[in-house]
């Protein structure tokens, strides 16, 4: 306990030296101390991505996100740097995937078609759409459907950092950064996001909700979730992809309703 207290005070001193005195050595020590975050985040994101995307590629981009986090973090707010940095690292990795064109236009088009299919069918039937219904709507076989799920896995990961609204640059990350700031516009966006997510999550199947909960709230990797649920990693990856596609389809429809009611 005493060691943890000394460590915390030591880190506070480093932040003070870096932010107040612009000490480059303190900056370097902070970056080195939090480097394991890069390995952790990149390791989680590597699961389910194509084999040609290496963990080194992810870690390299993630390191840039960590540096950016150290540069921009305001230690005086009393927020957890690990949480803030993890989102910055994740965002940098996703930016790297996009810039490296890891997600071809054809895959994005397939993801959009699947999102639209979920949105249309679930709004029409007022329940979760089955795989068979999606296949019929898209006029594809079950085998083709499973292949599409594998192909859009990268797009499903990248979609988490897409803007909350298509015409704006604000993402879910920005809502986490200013959670102590009094900003009416941000509160409106936050309320919109929460209401939309509640609506979208209700459309998920039980297994999809479990995957989303374990991945985003319990912080388990897809391979760890596979062990917990006694399913194969590829099956968990498919469930994750379907959950994201279903959420985005639901959010797209629900966004217009919220905007009209607002």
C-alpha positions as a Markdown table, in Angstrom:
| # | Residue | x | y | z |
|---|---|---|---|---|
| 1 | Unk | 0.0 | 0.0 | 0.0 |
| 2 | Unk | 2.8 | 2.4 | 0.9 |
| 3 | Unk | 4.5 | 1.5 | -2.4 |
| 4 | Unk | 1.4 | 2.4 | -4.3 |
| 5 | Unk | 1.1 | 5.7 | -2.5 |
| 6 | Unk | 4.7 | 6.6 | -3.3 |
| 7 | Unk | 4.1 | 5.6 | -6.9 |
| 8 | Unk | 1.0 | 7.8 | -7.2 |
| 9 | Unk | 2.9 | 10.7 | -5.6 |
| 10 | Unk | 5.8 | 10.1 | -8.0 |
| 11 | Unk | 3.5 | 10.2 | -11.0 |
| 12 | Unk | 1.9 | 13.4 | -9.8 |
| 13 | Unk | 5.3 | 14.9 | -9.5 |
| 14 | Unk | 6.1 | 13.8 | -13.1 |
| 15 | Unk | 2.9 | 15.4 | -14.4 |
| 16 | Unk | 3.7 | 18.6 | -12.5 |
| 17 | Unk | 7.2 | 18.7 | -13.9 |
| 18 | Unk | 5.9 | 18.1 | -17.4 |
| 19 | Unk | 2.9 | 20.3 | -17.5 |
| 20 | Unk | 4.1 | 23.2 | -15.3 |
| 21 | Unk | 7.8 | 23.2 | -16.0 |
| 22 | Unk | 7.8 | 21.6 | -19.5 |
| 23 | Unk | 10.4 | 19.1 | -18.4 |
| 24 | Unk | 11.2 | 16.8 | -21.3 |
| 25 | Unk | 12.6 | 14.1 | -19.0 |
| 26 | Unk | 9.4 | 14.0 | -17.1 |
| 27 | Unk | 7.5 | 13.6 | -20.4 |
| 28 | Unk | 9.8 | 10.7 | -21.4 |
| 29 | Unk | 9.3 | 8.9 | -18.1 |
| 30 | Unk | 5.5 | 9.3 | -18.3 |
| 31 | Unk | 5.5 | 7.8 | -21.8 |
| 32 | Unk | 7.7 | 4.9 | -20.7 |
| 33 | Unk | 5.6 | 4.2 | -17.7 |
| 34 | Unk | 2.4 | 3.9 | -19.6 |
| 35 | Unk | 3.8 | 2.0 | -22.6 |
| 36 | Unk | 2.2 | -1.3 | -21.4 |
| 37 | Unk | -1.2 | 0.3 | -22.1 |
| 38 | Unk | -0.2 | 0.3 | -25.8 |
| 39 | Unk | 0.5 | -3.5 | -25.7 |
| 40 | Unk | -2.7 | -4.1 | -23.9 |
| 41 | Unk | -5.0 | -2.1 | -26.2 |
| 42 | Unk | -3.2 | -3.4 | -29.4 |
| 43 | Unk | -3.4 | -6.9 | -28.2 |
| 44 | Unk | -7.1 | -6.7 | -27.6 |
| 45 | Unk | -7.7 | -5.1 | -31.0 |
| 46 | Unk | -5.6 | -7.6 | -32.9 |
| 47 | Unk | -8.1 | -10.4 | -32.2 |
| 48 | Unk | -10.4 | -10.8 | -35.2 |
| 49 | Unk | -8.4 | -8.6 | -37.6 |
| 50 | Unk | -6.9 | -10.0 | -40.8 |
| 51 | Unk | -3.6 | -11.8 | -40.5 |
| 52 | Unk | -1.8 | -9.2 | -42.6 |
| 53 | Unk | -2.5 | -6.6 | -39.9 |
| 54 | Unk | 0.3 | -7.3 | -37.4 |
| 55 | Unk | 0.3 | -6.5 | -33.7 |
| 56 | Unk | 3.5 | -4.4 | -34.4 |
| 57 | Unk | 1.6 | -2.3 | -36.8 |
| 58 | Unk | -1.1 | -1.6 | -34.2 |
| 59 | Unk | 1.4 | -1.0 | -31.5 |
| 60 | Unk | 3.3 | 1.5 | -33.6 |
| 61 | Unk | 0.2 | 3.6 | -34.2 |
| 62 | Unk | -0.9 | 3.1 | -30.6 |
| 63 | Unk | 2.4 | 4.6 | -29.4 |
| 64 | Unk | 1.6 | 7.8 | -31.3 |
| 65 | Unk | -1.8 | 7.8 | -29.5 |
| 66 | Unk | -0.1 | 7.5 | -26.1 |
| 67 | Unk | 2.3 | 10.3 | -26.9 |
| 68 | Unk | -0.7 | 12.4 | -28.0 |
| 69 | Unk | -2.5 | 11.6 | -24.7 |
| 70 | Unk | 0.5 | 12.6 | -22.6 |
| 71 | Unk | 0.7 | 15.9 | -24.6 |
| 72 | Unk | -3.0 | 16.8 | -24.2 |
| 73 | Unk | -4.0 | 15.3 | -20.8 |
| 74 | Unk | -5.0 | 17.8 | -18.1 |
| 75 | Unk | -3.9 | 16.2 | -14.8 |
| 76 | Unk | -5.6 | 18.9 | -12.8 |
| 77 | Unk | -9.1 | 17.6 | -13.6 |
| 78 | Unk | -8.5 | 14.5 | -11.5 |
| 79 | Unk | -9.5 | 12.1 | -14.3 |
| 80 | Unk | -7.9 | 8.7 | -14.8 |
| 81 | Unk | -5.1 | 9.0 | -17.3 |
| 82 | Unk | -5.3 | 5.3 | -18.1 |
| 83 | Unk | -8.9 | 5.6 | -19.3 |
| 84 | Unk | -8.2 | 8.7 | -21.4 |
| 85 | Unk | -5.0 | 7.3 | -22.9 |
| 86 | Unk | -6.7 | 4.0 | -23.8 |
| 87 | Unk | -9.2 | 5.8 | -25.9 |
| 88 | Unk | -6.5 | 7.9 | -27.5 |
| 89 | Unk | -4.4 | 4.8 | -28.3 |
| 90 | Unk | -7.4 | 3.0 | -29.7 |
| 91 | Unk | -8.3 | 6.0 | -31.8 |
| 92 | Unk | -4.7 | 6.2 | -33.2 |
| 93 | Unk | -4.7 | 2.5 | -34.1 |
| 94 | Unk | -8.0 | 2.9 | -35.9 |
| 95 | Unk | -6.7 | 6.0 | -37.7 |
| 96 | Unk | -3.7 | 3.9 | -38.8 |
| 97 | Unk | -6.0 | 1.1 | -40.1 |
| 98 | Unk | -8.0 | 3.6 | -42.1 |
| 99 | Unk | -4.9 | 5.4 | -43.5 |
| 100 | Unk | -3.4 | 2.1 | -44.4 |
| 101 | Unk | -6.6 | 1.2 | -46.3 |
| 102 | Unk | -7.0 | -2.0 | -44.3 |
| 103 | Unk | -10.8 | -1.7 | -44.9 |
| 104 | Unk | -11.4 | -1.7 | -48.7 |
| 105 | Unk | -14.3 | 0.3 | -50.1 |
| 106 | Unk | -16.1 | -2.9 | -51.1 |
| 107 | Unk | -16.0 | -4.1 | -47.4 |
| 108 | Unk | -17.4 | -0.8 | -46.2 |
| 109 | Unk | -20.2 | -1.1 | -48.8 |
| 110 | Unk | -21.0 | -4.6 | -47.6 |
| 111 | Unk | -21.1 | -3.4 | -44.0 |
| 112 | Unk | -23.5 | -0.6 | -44.9 |
| 113 | Unk | -25.8 | -3.0 | -46.7 |
| 114 | Unk | -25.9 | -5.2 | -43.7 |
| 115 | Unk | -26.5 | -2.3 | -41.3 |
| 116 | Unk | -29.4 | -1.1 | -43.5 |
| 117 | Unk | -30.9 | -4.7 | -43.6 |
| 118 | Unk | -30.9 | -4.9 | -39.8 |
| 119 | Unk | -32.4 | -1.5 | -39.5 |
| 120 | Unk | -35.2 | -2.1 | -42.0 |
| 121 | Unk | -36.2 | -5.6 | -40.9 |
| 122 | Unk | -36.1 | -4.7 | -37.1 |
| 123 | Unk | -38.1 | -1.6 | -37.6 |
| 124 | Unk | -40.6 | -3.5 | -39.7 |
| 125 | Unk | -40.9 | -6.5 | -37.4 |
| 126 | Unk | -40.3 | -4.8 | -34.1 |
| 127 | Unk | -37.9 | -7.6 | -33.0 |
| 128 | Unk | -34.3 | -8.8 | -33.7 |
| 129 | Unk | -33.8 | -9.9 | -37.3 |
| 130 | Unk | -32.7 | -13.5 | -37.7 |
| 131 | Unk | -29.8 | -14.6 | -39.9 |
| 132 | Unk | -32.3 | -16.3 | -42.3 |
| 133 | Unk | -34.2 | -13.0 | -42.7 |
| 134 | Unk | -31.0 | -11.0 | -43.4 |
| 135 | Unk | -30.0 | -13.6 | -46.0 |
| 136 | Unk | -33.4 | -13.4 | -47.7 |
| 137 | Unk | -33.4 | -9.6 | -47.6 |
| 138 | Unk | -29.9 | -9.4 | -49.2 |
| 139 | Unk | -30.7 | -12.3 | -51.5 |
| 140 | Unk | -27.6 | -14.2 | -50.4 |
| 141 | Unk | -26.9 | -17.7 | -49.1 |
| 142 | Unk | -26.1 | -18.5 | -45.5 |
| 143 | Unk | -22.5 | -19.3 | -46.5 |
| 144 | Unk | -22.2 | -15.9 | -48.2 |
| 145 | Unk | -23.6 | -14.2 | -45.1 |
| 146 | Unk | -21.0 | -15.9 | -42.9 |
| 147 | Unk | -18.3 | -14.8 | -45.3 |
| 148 | Unk | -19.6 | -11.2 | -45.2 |
| 149 | Unk | -19.5 | -11.2 | -41.4 |
| 150 | Unk | -15.8 | -12.2 | -41.5 |
| 151 | Unk | -15.0 | -9.6 | -44.1 |
| 152 | Unk | -16.7 | -6.7 | -42.2 |
| 153 | Unk | -15.0 | -7.6 | -38.9 |
| 154 | Unk | -12.4 | -4.8 | -39.4 |
| 155 | Unk | -15.1 | -2.3 | -40.3 |
| 156 | Unk | -17.0 | -3.3 | -37.2 |
| 157 | Unk | -14.0 | -2.4 | -35.1 |
| 158 | Unk | -13.3 | 0.9 | -36.9 |
| 159 | Unk | -17.0 | 1.9 | -36.7 |
| 160 | Unk | -16.7 | 2.5 | -32.9 |
| 161 | Unk | -14.7 | 5.6 | -33.5 |
| 162 | Unk | -17.0 | 7.0 | -36.3 |
| 163 | Unk | -18.6 | 10.4 | -35.6 |
| 164 | Unk | -21.8 | 10.3 | -33.5 |
| 165 | Unk | -23.4 | 12.3 | -36.3 |
| 166 | Unk | -22.3 | 12.0 | -39.9 |
| 167 | Unk | -21.9 | 15.8 | -40.4 |
| 168 | Unk | -19.8 | 16.3 | -37.3 |
| 169 | Unk | -16.3 | 15.3 | -36.2 |
| 170 | Unk | -17.3 | 14.6 | -32.6 |
| 171 | Unk | -16.9 | 10.9 | -31.5 |
| 172 | Unk | -17.7 | 8.9 | -28.4 |
| 173 | Unk | -14.1 | 9.7 | -27.3 |
| 174 | Unk | -14.8 | 13.4 | -26.9 |
| 175 | Unk | -17.7 | 12.7 | -24.5 |
| 176 | Unk | -15.3 | 10.9 | -22.2 |
| 177 | Unk | -12.7 | 13.6 | -22.1 |
| 178 | Unk | -14.9 | 16.5 | -20.8 |
| 179 | Unk | -17.1 | 14.6 | -18.3 |
| 180 | Unk | -16.5 | 17.3 | -15.7 |
| 181 | Unk | -16.9 | 20.3 | -17.9 |
| 182 | Unk | -20.2 | 22.2 | -17.9 |
| 183 | Unk | -21.1 | 22.4 | -21.5 |
| 184 | Unk | -24.8 | 22.3 | -22.6 |
| 185 | Unk | -24.1 | 21.2 | -26.1 |
| 186 | Unk | -22.0 | 18.2 | -24.9 |
| 187 | Unk | -24.8 | 17.3 | -22.4 |
| 188 | Unk | -27.2 | 17.2 | -25.3 |
| 189 | Unk | -24.9 | 14.9 | -27.3 |
| 190 | Unk | -24.3 | 12.7 | -24.3 |
| 191 | Unk | -28.1 | 12.4 | -23.7 |
| 192 | Unk | -28.6 | 11.6 | -27.4 |
| 193 | Unk | -25.9 | 8.9 | -27.3 |
| 194 | Unk | -27.1 | 7.2 | -24.2 |
| 195 | Unk | -30.7 | 7.1 | -25.4 |
| 196 | Unk | -29.6 | 5.8 | -28.8 |
| 197 | Unk | -27.4 | 3.1 | -27.3 |
| 198 | Unk | -30.2 | 1.9 | -24.9 |
| 199 | Unk | -32.5 | 1.7 | -27.9 |
| 200 | Unk | -29.9 | -0.1 | -30.0 |
| 201 | Unk | -28.8 | -2.6 | -27.3 |
| 202 | Unk | -32.5 | -3.7 | -26.8 |
| 203 | Unk | -32.3 | -4.9 | -30.4 |
| 204 | Unk | -29.4 | -7.3 | -29.8 |
| 205 | Unk | -29.8 | -11.0 | -29.2 |
| 206 | Unk | -28.9 | -12.4 | -25.8 |
| 207 | Unk | -25.5 | -13.7 | -27.0 |
| 208 | Unk | -24.7 | -10.5 | -28.8 |
| 209 | Unk | -25.5 | -8.5 | -25.6 |
| 210 | Unk | -23.2 | -10.8 | -23.7 |
| 211 | Unk | -20.3 | -10.3 | -26.1 |
| 212 | Unk | -20.8 | -6.5 | -26.0 |
| 213 | Unk | -20.9 | -6.5 | -22.2 |
| 214 | Unk | -17.9 | -8.7 | -21.8 |
| 215 | Unk | -15.8 | -6.9 | -24.4 |
| 216 | Unk | -16.7 | -3.3 | -23.6 |
| 217 | Unk | -17.6 | -3.4 | -20.0 |
| 218 | Unk | -15.7 | -6.3 | -18.5 |
| 219 | Unk | -12.7 | -5.6 | -20.7 |
| 220 | Unk | -12.2 | -9.2 | -21.9 |
| 221 | Unk | -10.6 | -10.0 | -25.3 |
| 222 | Unk | -12.6 | -11.8 | -27.9 |
| 223 | Unk | -10.5 | -15.0 | -27.3 |
| 224 | Unk | -11.2 | -14.7 | -23.5 |
| 225 | Unk | -14.9 | -14.3 | -24.3 |
| 226 | Unk | -14.8 | -17.4 | -26.4 |
| 227 | Unk | -13.6 | -19.4 | -23.4 |
| 228 | Unk | -16.2 | -17.9 | -21.1 |
| 229 | Unk | -19.1 | -18.6 | -23.6 |
| 230 | Unk | -17.6 | -22.0 | -24.7 |
| 231 | Unk | -17.7 | -20.9 | -28.4 |
| 232 | Unk | -14.9 | -20.6 | -31.0 |
| 233 | Unk | -13.1 | -17.3 | -31.4 |
| 234 | Unk | -14.4 | -17.0 | -35.0 |
| 235 | Unk | -18.0 | -17.4 | -33.7 |
| 236 | Unk | -17.4 | -14.7 | -31.1 |
| 237 | Unk | -16.0 | -12.5 | -33.9 |
| 238 | Unk | -19.2 | -13.0 | -35.9 |
| 239 | Unk | -21.4 | -12.2 | -32.9 |
| 240 | Unk | -19.4 | -9.0 | -32.3 |
| 241 | Unk | -19.7 | -8.0 | -35.9 |
| 242 | Unk | -23.4 | -8.6 | -35.9 |
| 243 | Unk | -23.9 | -6.7 | -32.7 |
| 244 | Unk | -22.1 | -3.7 | -34.1 |
| 245 | Unk | -23.9 | -3.8 | -37.5 |
| 246 | Unk | -27.2 | -4.2 | -35.6 |
| 247 | Unk | -26.4 | -1.3 | -33.3 |
| 248 | Unk | -25.3 | 1.0 | -36.1 |
| 249 | Unk | -28.5 | 0.1 | -38.1 |
| 250 | Unk | -30.7 | 0.9 | -35.1 |
| 251 | Unk | -28.8 | 4.0 | -34.2 |
| 252 | Unk | -29.1 | 5.3 | -37.8 |
| 253 | Unk | -32.9 | 5.0 | -37.7 |
| 254 | Unk | -33.2 | 6.2 | -34.1 |
| 255 | Unk | -31.0 | 9.3 | -34.7 |
| 256 | Unk | -33.6 | 10.8 | -37.1 |
| 257 | Unk | -36.4 | 10.2 | -34.6 |
| 258 | Unk | -34.5 | 11.9 | -31.8 |
| 259 | Unk | -33.6 | 14.8 | -33.9 |
| 260 | Unk | -37.2 | 15.3 | -35.0 |
| 261 | Unk | -38.5 | 15.1 | -31.4 |
| 262 | Unk | -35.7 | 17.5 | -30.3 |
